[in-house]
Amino acid sequence: MAQTTPQLAAIIQQFRQALEQAGIHCEQILLYGSQRWNAAQEGSDIDLIVISPGWARFNRRERLELLGVIAARLLEPIQAQAGPRRKLPASK
């Protein structure tokens, strides 16, 4: 579903808090996709990349599983990826 900016910020904050409770310290959460560019329509998901040094102890499957479980608990259409701890180029 297309979200307003305050709704989207609240959802991302809830997701961050749930990750922190699971032991994943989030250095950054990056929004991309249609929500980022204000092009979301009904049924659009929320695409996120979670940057954390905590991912080092998980393999790819475990990372995706943890992200999926947390998103499902929030009952929000979040599609998240785990990103490595490194500097990403600034978006234009």
Residue frames relative to the residue before (quaternion, step in Angstrom):
aa qw qx qy qz dx dy dz
M 1.0000 0.0000 0.0000 0.0000 0.00 0.00 0.00
A 0.4907 -0.6350 0.5040 0.3194 3.56 -1.06 0.69
Q 0.1960 -0.7986 0.5648 0.0695 3.54 -0.85 1.01
T 0.4364 -0.6246 0.5577 0.3292 3.55 -1.22 0.42
T 0.6855 -0.4949 0.3313 0.4187 3.57 -1.19 0.40
P 0.6791 0.4648 -0.3256 0.4656 3.68 0.79 -0.79
Q 0.6356 0.5188 -0.3338 0.4642 3.61 1.00 -0.76
L 0.6613 0.5142 -0.2966 0.4587 3.55 0.92 -0.93
A 0.6479 0.5128 -0.3139 0.4677 3.59 0.94 -0.86
A 0.6563 0.5086 -0.3110 0.4625 3.60 0.97 -0.81
I 0.6437 0.5137 -0.3205 0.4680 3.59 0.98 -0.81
I 0.6662 0.4909 -0.3043 0.4718 3.59 0.90 -0.90
Q 0.6355 0.5183 -0.3306 0.4672 3.60 1.00 -0.74
Q 0.6363 0.5107 -0.3272 0.4768 3.62 0.97 -0.78
F 0.6410 0.5208 -0.3144 0.4681 3.58 1.00 -0.84
R 0.6379 0.5226 -0.3150 0.4699 3.59 0.97 -0.89
Q 0.6677 0.5029 -0.3055 0.4561 3.60 0.86 -0.92
A 0.6528 0.5060 -0.3130 0.4689 3.58 0.97 -0.81
L 0.6315 0.5155 -0.3284 0.4770 3.59 1.04 -0.72
E 0.6398 0.5216 -0.3206 0.4646 3.58 0.95 -0.87
Q 0.6518 0.5096 -0.3119 0.4671 3.59 0.98 -0.82
A 0.6771 0.4650 -0.2783 0.4978 3.59 1.18 -0.56
G 0.6031 -0.6063 0.3367 0.3941 3.59 1.29 0.11
I 0.5628 0.5677 -0.3968 0.4511 3.58 1.24 0.33
H 0.2041 -0.7723 0.5938 0.0967 3.57 -0.44 1.24
C 0.2448 -0.7988 0.5389 0.1076 3.57 -0.56 1.18
E 0.2666 -0.7481 0.5870 0.1569 3.55 -0.68 1.09
Q 0.7795 -0.0620 0.0683 0.6195 3.55 1.07 -0.83
I 0.0900 -0.7195 0.6781 0.1197 3.50 -1.30 0.45
L 0.1517 -0.8156 0.5575 0.0312 3.53 -0.55 1.24
L 0.2589 -0.7488 0.5959 0.1312 3.54 -0.93 0.98
Y 0.0649 0.7808 -0.6196 0.0462 3.56 -0.95 0.88
G 0.6416 0.5389 -0.3769 0.3948 3.56 -1.26 0.00
S 0.8223 -0.2975 0.1831 0.4493 3.53 -1.34 -0.25
Q 0.6230 0.5306 -0.3558 0.4514 3.62 1.01 -0.68
R 0.6311 0.5514 -0.3266 0.4371 3.59 1.02 -0.81
W 0.7805 0.3470 -0.1624 0.4940 3.55 0.94 -0.91
N 0.4734 -0.6984 0.4208 0.3333 3.58 1.26 0.38
A 0.5044 0.6316 -0.4294 0.4027 3.56 1.06 0.79
A 0.3720 0.7526 -0.4724 0.2684 3.58 1.28 0.24
Q 0.1595 -0.7585 0.6266 0.0813 3.50 -1.19 0.73
E 0.7102 -0.3810 0.3349 0.4882 3.55 -1.29 0.01
G 0.7886 0.2807 -0.2276 0.4975 3.58 -0.79 1.01
S 0.4897 0.6557 -0.4426 0.3665 3.60 1.23 -0.09
D 0.3441 -0.7259 0.5512 0.2255 3.54 -1.08 0.70
I 0.4638 -0.6323 0.5402 0.3055 3.54 -1.37 0.03
D 0.1604 -0.8156 0.5536 0.0509 3.57 -0.35 1.28
L 0.0190 0.8143 -0.5752 0.0751 3.56 -0.69 1.15
I 0.1522 -0.7101 0.6722 0.1440 3.52 -1.33 0.48
V 0.1883 -0.7863 0.5835 0.0754 3.57 -0.74 1.11
I 0.1651 -0.7837 0.5958 0.0592 3.57 -0.60 1.20
S 0.2264 0.7722 -0.5584 0.2016 3.56 -0.68 1.15
P 0.4494 -0.6559 0.5240 0.3053 3.59 -1.06 0.69
G 0.5500 0.6517 -0.3700 0.3687 3.59 1.23 -0.42
W 0.5722 0.6121 -0.3821 0.3898 3.59 1.18 -0.40
A 0.4999 0.6913 -0.4174 0.3130 3.60 1.18 -0.43
R 0.7085 0.4700 -0.2711 0.4512 3.60 1.03 -0.67
F 0.6782 0.4562 -0.2780 0.5046 3.60 1.29 -0.06
N 0.3762 -0.6620 0.5761 0.2973 3.57 -1.17 0.49
R 0.7404 -0.4318 0.2669 0.4405 3.59 -1.26 0.23
R 0.6597 0.5102 -0.3146 0.4533 3.60 0.87 -0.90
E 0.6644 0.5029 -0.3049 0.4612 3.60 0.93 -0.87
R 0.6213 0.5392 -0.3376 0.4575 3.58 1.03 -0.76
L 0.6947 0.4735 -0.2744 0.4667 3.55 0.82 -1.02
E 0.6291 0.5358 -0.3329 0.4542 3.58 1.03 -0.76
L 0.6671 0.4952 -0.3037 0.4663 3.59 0.88 -0.93
L 0.6571 0.5047 -0.3096 0.4665 3.59 0.91 -0.88
G 0.6702 0.5085 -0.2937 0.4540 3.58 0.97 -0.84
V 0.6440 0.5150 -0.3193 0.4668 3.57 0.99 -0.83
I 0.6687 0.4927 -0.3067 0.4647 3.58 0.89 -0.89
A 0.6443 0.5095 -0.3234 0.4697 3.61 0.94 -0.82
A 0.6556 0.5181 -0.3131 0.4514 3.59 0.94 -0.86
R 0.6401 0.5302 -0.3253 0.4509 3.59 1.00 -0.76
L 0.6774 0.4787 -0.2875 0.4789 3.58 1.12 -0.63
L 0.3029 -0.7779 0.4909 0.2494 3.58 1.28 -0.31
E 0.5090 0.5959 -0.4418 0.4367 3.55 1.01 0.93
P 0.5072 -0.6760 0.4453 0.2959 3.62 -1.08 0.68
I 0.1789 0.8069 -0.5335 0.1797 3.57 0.66 1.15
Q 0.0768 -0.7385 0.6690 0.0340 3.54 -1.03 0.95
A 0.0289 0.8415 -0.5346 0.0730 3.57 -0.14 1.28
Q 0.1852 -0.7380 0.6410 0.1009 3.50 -1.28 0.65
A 0.3926 -0.6899 0.5530 0.2531 3.56 -1.18 0.60
G 0.1514 -0.8032 0.5723 0.0656 3.55 -0.75 1.05
P 0.5384 -0.6293 0.4540 0.3286 3.57 -1.14 0.61
R 0.5260 -0.6035 0.4873 0.3489 3.51 -1.26 0.33
R 0.4186 0.6557 -0.5296 0.3381 3.53 -0.23 1.30
K 0.5683 -0.5919 0.4399 0.3648 3.52 -1.20 0.40
L 0.2092 -0.7695 0.5953 0.0984 3.54 -0.87 1.03
P 0.5544 -0.6016 0.4401 0.3701 3.59 -1.08 0.58
A 0.5290 -0.6252 0.4721 0.3263 3.55 -1.10 0.71
S 0.4312 -0.6839 0.5190 0.2773 3.56 -1.06 0.75
K 0.3993 -0.7203 0.5197 0.2273 3.54 -1.15 0.62
